[in-house]
Amino acid sequence: MKIAVTGSIATDHLMSFPGRFADQLIADQLHKVSLSFLVDDLVLRRGGVAANIAFGMAQLGLRPVLLGAVGADFADYRSWLERHGVDCESVHVSEVAHTARFVCTTDTDMCQIASFYAGAMSEARNIELSPVAQRLGGLDLVLVSANDPEAMIRHSGECRERGYAFVADPSQQLARMDGADVIGLIEGADYLMTNDYEKSLLQSKAGLTDEQLLDRVKVRVTTLGKHGAEIAGRDFGTIHVPIAREIQAVDPTGVGDGFRAGFFAALSWGLGLERAAQVGSLLATLVLETVGTQEYDVRRDLFVKRLAESYGDAAAEDVRPHLLP
């Protein structure tokens, strides 16, 4: 299956605060917050939504095409991704801007405060999908994930125009979009990916009920944190998939990206929606158990074992033939 993953490519600056953000917030003073958190550590990692998703897919044996805009400082990161099976030939390199930066602090409750510097990402609006499709001999699926908002709307519009199946995954960029932008992004999507808060925000901005949302997209996938994931479609009832068993939560950064990578990898294998969400949940758990978004390995026997522990032997046996030794 030929999958293009569009979205942000960034360097993550990850810090840990040995306390709770909630304890530092005064309810009647939120309009003038001025806080600085003394952190215990600083770790620099490779990140960005599209790069994280592409890395996860490659860990499961796919060769996804990464589409995004970076700076000239991308050379080492490119080598890392290519060594791990990601096609970076169509990544746009800016002549003037640096690769985007994500700066995030996590507290002991796994709550996060973060900032994102776009940098070269603003040039993603200049990327066209058609040359990629010509190079590959077609595209089976395009993931339109968090990116420069104009790029996201352009990509989904081109997918509709050229008949490419696509995933609308607005994520944190919903904050930068109005109702018209939201409709322009999701209209005609084969899949809509959000968490539960993003779903509510999207519907509020676009003025859509649950039923009206499914008039515009074929399948809605909503992650629910510790409550798992919910899948709804036009032609089937709601499917609920619980989270996979975890060993120890370490860092939630990139967990949603891991879910998306596993979900669409499993669909590319020909598995059903429920099984895809189970694979996505386990991959998300591997991300949760490591610091950094691309620091985990998928080892077939261990992955299958953990899948069986969480979802049963039938799930494990369905997935085993698709994993590389």
Buried (B, 14 or more C-beta within 10 A) or exposed (E): BBBBBBBBBBBBBBBBBEEEBEEEEEEEEEEEEEEEBEBEEEEEBBBBBBBBBBBBBBBBBBEBBBBBBBBEBBEEBBEBBBEBBBBBEBBBBBEEBBBBBBBBBBBEEBEBBBEBBBBBBBBBBEBEBEEBBEBBEEBEBBBBBBBBBBBBBBBBBBBBEEEBBBBBBBBEBBEEBEEEBBBBBBBBBBBBBBBBEBBEBBBEBBEBEEEEBBEBBBBBBBBBBEEBBBBBBEEEEEBEBBBBEBEEEBBBBBBBBBBBBBBBBBBBBEBEBBBBBBBBBBBBBBBBBBBBBBBBEBBBEEBBEBBBEBBEEEBBEBBBEBBEE
